Amino acid sequence: MGIAQIIATAQVYASNHRLFTQLTAVANAGFLPVPNVNVHPRLLDLESAFYGGLLFTLSVGAALSLVSAAAAGLWRRCTSGRGFTTAAAVIGWVGIVASINVYGFDVWVTLYFIAIPATVFWVAGMSPGAHHTPPDPRGSGLRFLPLALLALGWFAQYDRGLFVDLRDHLLMSNPAGERVSSFYYRYTLYPAEVFKTFEQRLIKTVASPAADAAGRYAAVKRELIRRDYLPVAVPPDADISLRFEGDRLAFLHRGRVVWENTTDHFLADPGRAASEISVRTDRFRIFRSVAFYGVLLAFPIAIYVLLFALIHLVCGLVVKPRRAEAVAAALCLLIGLAILADFHFSREDPPPPGAIDTALGSDRWQTRVAGLKAIRGRHFDVVGSPAYGRILRSPYPQERYWLAQALGASPNAKAFTDLVYLLDDPQINVRTMALEALARRRDLRALHPILNLLNHSHEWYVQLYAYQALRTLGWDQTRSN
């Protein structure tokens, strides 16, 4: 995972510098860059690259480390036919490296899949026990039985709201968790920019074509800007370049044609063309899957392994090795069950429509949040609730950002004023949910405060939501100049 962190830092650092160059070109072309100039200096910092790289270390790095360790363990158990086993492992490894580059070669992605397994197998081969009988398998069962039980317990909690509830009930409910959450929102967009598709990115850049294509380019340019493909004057740094040949239009990415048809065909359905371009320029489909399952599975397993190792190390100073393993397994299970129980009993089902007011007046913030969640999709006047003022100024950020969500559906005119008030909330999730709610209300009065927030914010995550809210309200870059 240390090797993964080195690769991830370099990968995010290179991506940040490319993004900085593109956003500078966007600003020079007279458009509004996102992130804005307040964030641009951080794109050049090693700190942003290092902390942003942690996302890949704790997902891709953890996954490859664990899988490689398991494969190396199986390799060590093969006391006969070691040469054949090694050859099969190498062939399989080469196949995996080739498959992750099937949609386009990327040096950083390839480095993860080469450097991490190679190091793990080298360590396995150099280990003193590499050519001896492996330990008693009952020890392995003792180590991983708590992990299997905890996995079953968490699987029972799985639903569509699991990750949001983890944030609300585990992280935001204590100061340490709040700091982890703030860290996530501060640095997560740097690595995300590495592997987003064009459709997922807020702003894309297009190199302007030759001057002789100016007449045909005008209509194409309007459609591209509407979809946030912004023309810049620095072709080498642009995501896409255009080429006109007669009545035909071609989009090129890295010198390769990714879409070609007549100009009229593009103008008839530019959205479909943009989607096809996004698919054909996506090199990171497999890498994104590895990162997702790494976060979902490998990251918690790695946390368990590290916790088990730490407890085992401490216990091994005072008791025999077998007993130390039993104690470590028992303590890991108890700690995991305690966290699981606290999470389970903290979650509450949304109340029925007739009991929302009662839930909002509860003494438990968890019950009040469940009531606020129940308002989604209903034209419930949360402003008229007797508990409204208390919730609006609640010390719990969970309440305030779920209130912002509820205000997005409120028919009360005061909801707009209070959502604008929540744009100044000290908690980042409250501000982003207020932006989302203002967009959902479709009230054009929100354009000015949202633009003001976008221009003055120093937080990329807030700017992302502000830009999306502006686009939902019908604003586009042509009207920003």
VENURMO-V981648 format. One record per residue. RES is the residue in three letters. PHI is phi as a letter, one per 30 degrees, with the letter a starting at -180 (999 if undefined). Layout:
# VENURMO-V981648
res:RES phi:PHI
res:RES phi:PHI
This chain:
# VENURMO-V981648
res:MET phi:999
res:GLY phi:d
res:ILE phi:d
res:ALA phi:e
res:GLN phi:d
res:ILE phi:d
res:ILE phi:d
res:ALA phi:d
res:THR phi:d
res:ALA phi:d
res:GLN phi:d
res:VAL phi:d
res:TYR phi:d
res:ALA phi:d
res:SER phi:d
res:ASN phi:d
res:HIS phi:d
res:ARG phi:d
res:LEU phi:d
res:PHE phi:e
res:THR phi:d
res:GLN phi:d
res:LEU phi:d
res:THR phi:d
res:ALA phi:d
res:VAL phi:d
res:ALA phi:d
res:ASN phi:d
res:ALA phi:d
res:GLY phi:j
res:PHE phi:c
res:LEU phi:c
res:PRO phi:d
res:VAL phi:b
res:PRO phi:d
res:ASN phi:d
res:VAL phi:d
res:ASN phi:d
res:VAL phi:c
res:HIS phi:e
res:PRO phi:e
res:ARG phi:d
res:LEU phi:d
res:LEU phi:c
res:ASP phi:d
res:LEU phi:d
res:GLU phi:e
res:SER phi:d
res:ALA phi:d
res:PHE phi:d
res:TYR phi:d
res:GLY phi:d
res:GLY phi:d
res:LEU phi:e
res:LEU phi:e
res:PHE phi:d
res:THR phi:d
res:LEU phi:d
res:SER phi:c
res:VAL phi:d
res:GLY phi:d
res:ALA phi:d
res:ALA phi:d
res:LEU phi:d
res:SER phi:d
res:LEU phi:d
res:VAL phi:d
res:SER phi:d
res:ALA phi:d
res:ALA phi:d
res:ALA phi:d
res:ALA phi:d
res:GLY phi:d
res:LEU phi:d
res:TRP phi:d
res:ARG phi:d
res:ARG phi:d
res:CYS phi:d
res:THR phi:d
res:SER phi:b
res:GLY phi:i
res:ARG phi:d
res:GLY phi:d
res:PHE phi:d
res:THR phi:d
res:THR phi:d
res:ALA phi:d
res:ALA phi:d
res:ALA phi:d
res:VAL phi:d
res:ILE phi:d
res:GLY phi:d
res:TRP phi:d
res:VAL phi:d
res:GLY phi:d
res:ILE phi:d
res:VAL phi:d
res:ALA phi:d
res:SER phi:d
res:ILE phi:d
res:ASN phi:c
res:VAL phi:d
res:TYR phi:c
res:GLY phi:k
res:PHE phi:d
res:ASP phi:b
res:VAL phi:d
res:TRP phi:d
res:VAL phi:d
res:THR phi:d
res:LEU phi:d
res:TYR phi:e
res:PHE phi:d
res:ILE phi:c
res:ALA phi:d
res:ILE phi:d
res:PRO phi:e
res:ALA phi:d
res:THR phi:d
res:VAL phi:d
res:PHE phi:d
res:TRP phi:d
res:VAL phi:d
res:ALA phi:d
res:GLY phi:d
res:MET phi:d
res:SER phi:d
res:PRO phi:e
res:GLY phi:c
res:ALA phi:d
res:HIS phi:c
res:HIS phi:b
res:THR phi:d
res:PRO phi:d
res:PRO phi:d
res:ASP phi:e
res:PRO phi:d
res:ARG phi:d
res:GLY phi:d
res:SER phi:d
res:GLY phi:d
res:LEU phi:d
res:ARG phi:d
res:PHE phi:c
res:LEU phi:d
res:PRO phi:e
res:LEU phi:d
res:ALA phi:d
res:LEU phi:d
res:LEU phi:d
res:ALA phi:d
res:LEU phi:d
res:GLY phi:d
res:TRP phi:d
res:PHE phi:d
res:ALA phi:d
res:GLN phi:d
res:TYR phi:d
res:ASP phi:a
res:ARG phi:d
res:GLY phi:c
res:LEU phi:d
res:PHE phi:d
res:VAL phi:d
res:ASP phi:d
res:LEU phi:e
res:ARG phi:d
res:ASP phi:d
res:HIS phi:c
res:LEU phi:c
res:LEU phi:d
res:MET phi:d
res:SER phi:d
res:ASN phi:a
res:PRO phi:e
res:ALA phi:d
res:GLY phi:d
res:GLU phi:d
res:ARG phi:d
res:VAL phi:d
res:SER phi:d
res:SER phi:d
res:PHE phi:d
res:TYR phi:e
res:TYR phi:d
res:ARG phi:d
res:TYR phi:c
res:THR phi:d
res:LEU phi:d
res:TYR phi:d
res:PRO phi:d
res:ALA phi:d
res:GLU phi:d
res:VAL phi:d
res:PHE phi:b
res:LYS phi:d
res:THR phi:d
res:PHE phi:e
res:GLU phi:d
res:GLN phi:d
res:ARG phi:d
res:LEU phi:d
res:ILE phi:b
res:LYS phi:c
res:THR phi:c
res:VAL phi:b
res:ALA phi:d
res:SER phi:d
res:PRO phi:d
res:ALA phi:d
res:ALA phi:d
res:ASP phi:d
res:ALA phi:c
res:ALA phi:e
res:GLY phi:d
res:ARG phi:d
res:TYR phi:d
res:ALA phi:e
res:ALA phi:d
res:VAL phi:d
res:LYS phi:e
res:ARG phi:e
res:GLU phi:d
res:LEU phi:d
res:ILE phi:d
res:ARG phi:e
res:ARG phi:c
res:ASP phi:i
res:TYR phi:c
res:LEU phi:c
res:PRO phi:d
res:VAL phi:b
res:ALA phi:c
res:VAL phi:b
res:PRO phi:e
res:PRO phi:d
res:ASP phi:c
res:ALA phi:d
res:ASP phi:d
res:ILE phi:b
res:SER phi:b
res:LEU phi:c
res:ARG phi:b
res:PHE phi:c
res:GLU phi:b
res:GLY phi:i
res:ASP phi:c
res:ARG phi:c
res:LEU phi:b
res:ALA phi:b
res:PHE phi:c
res:LEU phi:c
res:HIS phi:b
res:ARG phi:h
res:GLY phi:i
res:ARG phi:c
res:VAL phi:d
res:VAL phi:c
res:TRP phi:a
res:GLU phi:a
res:ASN phi:a
res:THR phi:d
res:THR phi:d
res:ASP phi:d
res:HIS phi:d
res:PHE phi:d
res:LEU phi:d
res:ALA phi:d
res:ASP phi:a
res:PRO phi:d
res:GLY phi:d
res:ARG phi:d
res:ALA phi:d
res:ALA phi:d
res:SER phi:d
res:GLU phi:d
res:ILE phi:d
res:SER phi:d
res:VAL phi:d
res:ARG phi:d
res:THR phi:c
res:ASP phi:d
res:ARG phi:c
res:PHE phi:c
res:ARG phi:e
res:ILE phi:d
res:PHE phi:d
res:ARG phi:d
res:SER phi:d
res:VAL phi:d
res:ALA phi:d
res:PHE phi:d
res:TYR phi:d
res:GLY phi:d
res:VAL phi:d
res:LEU phi:d
res:LEU phi:c
res:ALA phi:d
res:PHE phi:d
res:PRO phi:d
res:ILE phi:d
res:ALA phi:d
res:ILE phi:d
res:TYR phi:d
res:VAL phi:d
res:LEU phi:d
res:LEU phi:d
res:PHE phi:d
res:ALA phi:d
res:LEU phi:d
res:ILE phi:d
res:HIS phi:d
res:LEU phi:d
res:VAL phi:d
res:CYS phi:d
res:GLY phi:d
res:LEU phi:d
res:VAL phi:b
res:VAL phi:b
res:LYS phi:d
res:PRO phi:e
res:ARG phi:d
res:ARG phi:d
res:ALA phi:d
res:GLU phi:d
res:ALA phi:d
res:VAL phi:d
res:ALA phi:d
res:ALA phi:d
res:ALA phi:d
res:LEU phi:d
res:CYS phi:d
res:LEU phi:d
res:LEU phi:d
res:ILE phi:d
res:GLY phi:d
res:LEU phi:d
res:ALA phi:d
res:ILE phi:d
res:LEU phi:d
res:ALA phi:d
res:ASP phi:d
res:PHE phi:d
res:HIS phi:d
res:PHE phi:d
res:SER phi:d
res:ARG phi:d
res:GLU phi:b
res:ASP phi:d
res:PRO phi:e
res:PRO phi:d
res:PRO phi:d
res:PRO phi:e
res:GLY phi:d
res:ALA phi:c
res:ILE phi:d
res:ASP phi:e
res:THR phi:d
res:ALA phi:d
res:LEU phi:d
res:GLY phi:c
res:SER phi:d
res:ASP phi:d
res:ARG phi:c
res:TRP phi:d
res:GLN phi:d
res:THR phi:d
res:ARG phi:d
res:VAL phi:d
res:ALA phi:d
res:GLY phi:d
res:LEU phi:d
res:LYS phi:d
res:ALA phi:d
res:ILE phi:d
res:ARG phi:e
res:GLY phi:i
res:ARG phi:c
res:HIS phi:d
res:PHE phi:c
res:ASP phi:d
res:VAL phi:d
res:VAL phi:d
res:GLY phi:d
res:SER phi:d
res:PRO phi:e
res:ALA phi:c
res:TYR phi:e
res:GLY phi:e
res:ARG phi:d
res:ILE phi:d
res:LEU phi:e
res:ARG phi:c
res:SER phi:d
res:PRO phi:d
res:TYR phi:c
res:PRO phi:d
res:GLN phi:e
res:GLU phi:d
res:ARG phi:d
res:TYR phi:d
res:TRP phi:d
res:LEU phi:d
res:ALA phi:e
res:GLN phi:d
res:ALA phi:d
res:LEU phi:d
res:GLY phi:d
res:ALA phi:c
res:SER phi:d
res:PRO phi:d
res:ASN phi:d
res:ALA phi:d
res:LYS phi:d
res:ALA phi:e
res:PHE phi:d
res:THR phi:d
res:ASP phi:d
res:LEU phi:d
res:VAL phi:d
res:TYR phi:d
res:LEU phi:d
res:LEU phi:d
res:ASP phi:c
res:ASP phi:d
res:PRO phi:d
res:GLN phi:c
res:ILE phi:d
res:ASN phi:d
res:VAL phi:d
res:ARG phi:d
res:THR phi:d
res:MET phi:d
res:ALA phi:d
res:LEU phi:d
res:GLU phi:d
res:ALA phi:d
res:LEU phi:d
res:ALA phi:d
res:ARG phi:d
res:ARG phi:d
res:ARG phi:h
res:ASP phi:c
res:LEU phi:d
res:ARG phi:d
res:ALA phi:d
res:LEU phi:e
res:HIS phi:d
res:PRO phi:d
res:ILE phi:d
res:LEU phi:d
res:ASN phi:d
res:LEU phi:d
res:LEU phi:d
res:ASN phi:d
res:HIS phi:c
res:SER phi:d
res:HIS phi:c
res:GLU phi:c
res:TRP phi:e
res:TYR phi:d
res:VAL phi:d
res:GLN phi:d
res:LEU phi:e
res:TYR phi:d
res:ALA phi:d
res:TYR phi:d
res:GLN phi:d
res:ALA phi:d
res:LEU phi:d
res:ARG phi:d
res:THR phi:d
res:LEU phi:d
res:GLY phi:j
res:TRP phi:d
res:ASP phi:b
res:GLN phi:d
res:THR phi:d
res:ARG phi:c
res:SER phi:d
res:ASN phi:c
